[in-house]
Each structure stands twice: as structure tokens, then as C-alpha cells.
Amino acid sequence: METLKTSKRIRTYSKNNELVVQRRKQIIEGAIRVFMKLGFDETTMMDIAEECGMSKGLLYHYIKTKEDVIYLVAKDQYEENQVIFGKEKETDDKLIPKAALLHYIDFYYRGVDRRQNYNIFLNQVVARLPKEDRKVLFEAERNALNILNDIIKRGVAEGVFKAQDTMLMTHNIFLLGRVWADRRWFLAKLYTINEYIELEKTYILRMLGA
């Protein structure tokens, strides 16, 4: 597994690493719920503490600022991507290009649905991260993009797909998945996630001439 190319240590007063991981996961989930309701600027550390069911003093044992939460969400997403996309690559490498593409779309779009609040939150606040810390997000996506790009390139080489620029096509497929999170207030009234995925699979195969 690759390591982050940016390293940031967020202060903690606890020496129990397992407890730190557990508490920070609790804080991330609670903070995102509050941010989605109140907005990042309007949310206070006390709001986060109350949502997490802890005192403000205890909260400060694990994070120092709201910006720490942004970084922790980005880092959490990176680490999850490293694990789940690594397993996805192992599966896709065993499939023919068309089957691998459809499997990847299903896998990625369901992940967007599962983590849609995370994705919306990060899109809204990523600019607040220092430039070096943003690399965490870039690293989180780079591997996922490369796996899909490799599938498409393999399909082009075998004459299954038609694409002049495989990386541009890769980004287009990613963006179609993220539409489900960004426009869920509208799309969820028209389609279930299963219906949306199947429709997008058909559309993407047409784009690739498959």
C-alpha cells in the first residue's frame, strides 16, 4: 500500500492510538452531520461536541480546529480508497474489458451513494485546506482514476472500446457517478440507485462504442 505524500500530525493528548482512531471516526461522522445542517462557517466546536455526545474539552483532546476535521475526512477517504480500490483492481484484472468496466461502474457509483455526504462536504470545503494538505485528496483519487483508465485502455487495445483520450473518458465516468450525490435531491425522486446505475452503464457503453 502506498503512503501519503503529505504528512500532517494532528495534535492529540491521548496516548491510546486505538482510542484516538475510534474517537476521530466518531468526530468525523458527527461533524459532517452538523456541517451539512448548519454550514461549515456557522458550525462551532461546541456544535460538533454536542453532536458527538462529548464535552468540548474532550473534543479538544482529539482535534484542535474545524479545519482538522476537513483533513481527517480527506485522510480517511484516502485510506479507505487504498484498501477498497486495491481489491477492486484485483477483481477487474481478471475480467474482460467490458465486464471489468461494468463491474467498476457498479462498484464506484454505489460507493458514491454510500459516502455521498462525505463527497459533498469535501467538494464544498476542499479550498480551505492548505495546498500541501489537498494532496491527500489528489492521492485518494489518483489510484482510483488510474484503475479505470487502465480498463478503458485495455478495451481500446482489444478493439472493444473507442476513445481518443482514455483519461478524459475516465473523468467523464467519474463525474457521472458524482452527479448522483450532487443532484440527489432531484434524481432520487426519479430513480433508485439501481436504476440510475443501469441507465448510466448503457449511456457509458454507447459513449465508448461498445
C-alpha positions in Angstrom: 0.0 0.0 0.0 1.3 3.5 -0.9 1.9 6.0 1.8 0.6 9.6 1.7 3.0 12.0 0.0 2.0 14.6 2.6 2.3 14.0 6.3 0.5 16.0 8.9 0.2 15.2 12.5 -2.9 16.5 14.3 -2.3 17.0 18.0 -3.9 14.7 20.5 -3.4 14.4 24.2 -4.3 10.7 24.2 -1.6 8.1 24.1 -4.0 5.3 23.2 -3.8 5.1 19.4 -6.8 2.8 19.1 -9.0 5.2 21.1 -7.7 8.1 19.0 -8.8 6.4 15.8 -12.2 5.5 17.3 -12.8 9.0 18.7 -11.8 10.7 15.5 -14.1 8.5 13.4 -16.9 9.5 15.8 -15.9 13.1 15.4 -15.8 13.0 11.6 -19.2 11.5 11.3 -20.7 13.9 13.8 -19.0 16.9 12.3 -20.2 16.1 8.8 -23.8 15.8 10.0 -23.5 19.3 11.7 -21.8 20.9 8.7 -24.5 19.6 6.3 -27.2 21.1 8.6 -25.5 24.4 9.6 -22.8 25.0 7.1 -19.1 25.0 7.8 -18.7 28.6 8.8 -21.7 28.6 11.1 -20.7 25.4 12.9 -18.9 25.8 16.2 -16.7 23.4 18.0 -19.4 23.2 20.7 -21.9 22.1 18.0 -19.6 19.3 17.0 -19.0 18.2 20.6 -22.8 18.1 21.3 -23.5 16.2 18.1 -20.8 13.6 19.1 -22.1 13.4 22.6 -18.9 14.6 24.3 -17.8 17.7 26.1 -15.9 20.4 24.3 -12.9 19.7 26.4 -12.9 16.1 25.4 -13.3 17.1 21.7 -10.1 19.2 22.0 -8.2 16.1 23.1 -8.5 14.8 19.5 -8.8 17.8 17.3 -7.8 21.4 17.5 -9.8 23.2 14.8 -12.7 22.6 12.3 -10.0 22.5 9.6 -8.6 19.4 11.3 -11.9 17.7 10.6 -11.5 18.5 6.8 -8.1 17.0 6.8 -9.2 13.9 8.7 -12.1 13.3 6.3 -9.7 13.6 3.4 -7.2 11.3 5.0 -10.0 8.8 5.9 -11.2 8.8 2.3 -7.6 8.2 1.1 -7.0 5.3 3.4 -10.4 3.7 2.5 -9.7 4.1 -1.2 -6.3 2.4 -0.9 -8.0 -0.7 0.5 -11.2 -1.0 -1.5 -9.8 0.1 -4.8 -6.9 -2.3 -4.4 -9.4 -5.1 -4.0 -11.4 -3.8 -7.0 -8.3 -3.8 -9.2 -7.6 -7.5 -8.3 -11.2 -8.3 -9.5 -11.2 -6.2 -12.6 -7.8 -7.6 -13.8 -9.4 -11.0 -14.1 -12.4 -9.8 -16.2 -12.6 -8.9 -19.9 -12.7 -5.1 -20.5 -16.5 -4.7 -20.9 -17.2 -6.8 -17.8 -14.5 -5.0 -15.9 -15.9 -1.6 -16.8 -19.4 -2.5 -15.8 -18.2 -4.0 -12.5 -16.2 -0.9 -11.8 -19.1 1.5 -12.5 -21.3 -0.5 -10.2 -18.7 -0.5 -7.5 -17.8 3.2 -7.8 -21.3 4.5 -8.1 -22.5 2.6 -5.1 -19.6 3.9 -3.2 -20.7 7.5 -4.1 -24.2 6.7 -2.9 -22.8 5.3 0.4 -20.4 8.2 1.1 -22.4 11.0 -0.6 -22.3 13.3 2.5 -18.6 12.9 2.7 -18.2 13.7 -1.0 -20.5 16.8 -0.9 -18.7 18.1 2.2 -15.3 17.7 0.7 -16.3 19.4 -2.5 -17.6 22.4 -0.5 -14.6 22.8 1.8 -11.5 21.5 -0.1 -10.4 25.0 -0.9 -9.9 25.7 2.8 -7.2 23.1 3.1 -3.6 24.3 2.7 -2.1 23.4 -0.6 0.0 20.6 0.8 -2.9 19.0 2.6 -5.0 19.0 -0.6 -2.6 16.4 -1.9 -4.4 13.9 0.4 -7.5 14.2 -1.8 -5.5 14.1 -5.0 -3.8 10.9 -3.9 -7.2 9.5 -2.9 -8.5 9.9 -6.5 -5.3 9.2 -8.4 -5.3 5.5 -7.8 -9.0 5.1 -8.5 -8.7 7.0 -11.7 -5.8 5.0 -12.9 -7.6 1.7 -12.4 -10.5 2.8 -14.5 -8.2 4.3 -17.1 -6.3 1.0 -17.4 -9.6 -0.8 -18.0 -10.6 1.6 -20.8 -7.1 1.5 -22.4 -7.2 -2.3 -22.3 -10.6 -2.2 -24.0 -9.3 0.2 -26.7 -6.3 -2.0 -27.3 -8.5 -5.0 -27.8 -10.9 -3.2 -30.1 -13.8 -3.3 -27.6 -13.9 0.4 -26.8 -13.4 3.5 -28.9 -11.9 6.5 -27.1 -9.3 9.0 -28.4 -8.5 10.2 -24.9 -9.0 7.5 -22.3 -8.2 9.7 -19.3 -10.8 12.3 -20.4 -13.3 9.4 -20.7 -12.3 8.2 -17.2 -13.0 11.6 -15.7 -16.4 11.8 -17.5 -17.4 8.4 -16.0 -16.4 9.6 -12.5 -18.4 12.8 -12.9 -21.5 10.9 -13.9 -21.2 9.0 -10.7 -20.8 12.1 -8.6 -23.9 13.6 -10.2 -25.9 11.1 -8.0 -24.5 12.8 -4.9 -24.6 16.4 -6.1 -28.1 16.1 -7.6 -29.6 13.5 -5.3 -32.3 16.0 -4.2 -33.7 15.7 -7.7 -32.5 12.4 -9.1 -33.6 10.3 -6.1 -37.2 11.4 -6.9 -36.9 9.8 -10.3 -34.7 6.8 -9.9 -33.5 4.3 -7.4 -29.7 4.0 -7.2 -30.0 0.6 -9.1 -32.0 2.3 -11.9 -29.5 5.2 -12.1 -26.6 2.8 -12.3 -28.1 0.7 -15.1 -29.1 3.8 -17.1 -25.6 5.2 -16.8 -24.0 1.9 -17.8 -26.0 1.9 -21.0 -25.0 5.5 -21.7 -21.3 5.0 -21.0 -21.2 1.9 -23.2 -22.7 4.0 -26.0 -20.1 6.7 -25.5 -17.4 4.0 -25.8 -19.0 2.5 -28.9 -19.4 -0.9 -27.1 
